[in-house]
């Protein structure tokens, strides 16, 4: 990343950068702030630079209506790494507005800051991703849905209908 002029800042977020307990299965959530995200998402060969890739997914999410492309990579000898490619101007807006993305509110670690802008970002307040306890009805509905879909998926797997099983696994 140091030698890539397009990459301006790297920030680690998630359990590896917060006070959350981690284990050997914990993944790495790496935010790559770049001049042009397309450079890293139009050709995915770069993911092979770190280790043998077992499998990867092309995904995306949205931050303030801005599409953030991601590559979720499972390596042979290392844990999973979730790379997200943010336009660098988004980081400037985060700093200017003094509002952290929820994923940074439980902690983050700056790994690279070529433009020396991170000193101006606000510190985490450890109130991100607060999940309220479900009501009894919400809990029971979730449990019933889980077991119902588990039985349905098992049926399709037994029939060797993998596509139907996968569709159910993703939700009806």
N, C-alpha and C positions, 0 to 999 in steps of 0.2 A: 504494500500500500504506500510505503514511503516513496517508492520510485514511480508511482502512477500519478501523473500530474492531474488527472481528472478527479482523483480521490482527495478530498480536502479534510474530512474529519471522520474518525471512527469512534463510535460510542457503543459500549456494551451495556445492555439492559437486562432485565429479567432476574431470575433467581441467582445467577452467577455474579450479579452486580448489586444485589440487595442484601438485606439481613436475613433472607429466607434460607432455610437449610437446603443444602445440595447433596447429591450423591453421584455415583458413577453414571447414572442415567440422565442427569440434568443436562439440558442442552445449552447452547450458547446463542444468545440473541444479539446479533451484531448489526448495528445501524451504520450503513456506509453512506455518508453525505458526499455527493458527487456533483460535478458540473453537468454531466449528461448521463442519466440513468440508463438510457438505451445502449450505451457502449457495453454495459455489463449484462444486459438482459436480452440483447439480440443474438449474442453468441455466448453459450454457456460453457465453453471449453475451459475457462479459467477455474471452474470448480475442481478440476482434476489436479491443480497445482499443489494441493495440500495433503492429499492421501487418495487412496483408491475409493472411488465413489461406488457405493452399493446401490443407491437409488436417490433420486431427487424429484422434487415437485416444483413446478412453476406456479406460484400463487400471487396474490395481490391483496392489499387492503387499502382502505381510504383513511386519510388524515385530513380533516377540514376540506373535504371534497377533492383532495389531491390523491391521485392513484399512486400508491407506493408498491412497486413490483418487488417480489421476494423470490428467493430460491431457498427451499428447505432441503438441506443436504444431509444424508446419512453416510458417514464415512466408515470404512472397514475398521480402522484401529482407533478411532476417536469418536467422541459423542457427536450427536447431531448438531449442526450449525444452521441457524436460520439467518440468512443474509437478507437485509432489506435495503433497498437503494432509494435514498431520499434526495431530492434536488437540494442543493446547498442553500438556495434561497429560503427554504422552509426552516432551516436551522436559524438563519438570520431573523426570521419572523418570530420564532419561538423565543429567541433572546430579546428581541425588541418588545414583544408583548408581555414578557415576564410571566408566561403561563406554560408550565411544563405539560407535555403529553402525559396522559395517565400512566403509561408504561414507565416513565421516568420518575414518577412521584414516590416510588418505593426504593429508589436508588439507581444510579448509573455510574459507569466508569469511563472516563475519556481515555481512549487508547492512542489517539493521534489527533493533533490539532494544528495543521499546517498554517492556518491563518490567524492563530492566536486570538480566537474569539470566545472561547469557552469560559474564560474568566468572568464573563458577563452573564452567564446563565445562572438562574436561581438554583438554590440547593433543594434537594428532595425534602418533602415534609412527611413522607411515609404514611400517606393516606390513600394510595392508589388501589384500585381493584378491591374495594370493600364489598364483600358479598354478604348480603343479609340472609339470615336464617329463613328457609322457606316455611310457608304455612304448612300445616298438616296435609291439606288437600294438594298443594304443589308437590310435596315430597311423595305422597302416595301416587299421584299421577305420573311423576317421573319414574318411580320404581316399576309401576305396572307397564308403562311404555317400554322401559328397558327390557323386562322379562318377555313381553309379548314379541318385541323385535328380535330378541335373542333366539326365541323358539322359531320364528319365521326364517331367520337367516340360517339356522341349523337345517331346517327342512330343505331350503334351496341348495345348501352345500351338499347335503346327502344326495340330492337329485343331480348333482354336478352342473348346476345352473349358477355359475359364479357371477355372471353379470347381474342377475336378479338379487343375489345375496349382497353384492356391492352397493346396488341402488338402495336396498333397505338399510344397509349399514350407514349410508349417508343421510338417511331420513327420508320418509315418504314425501 
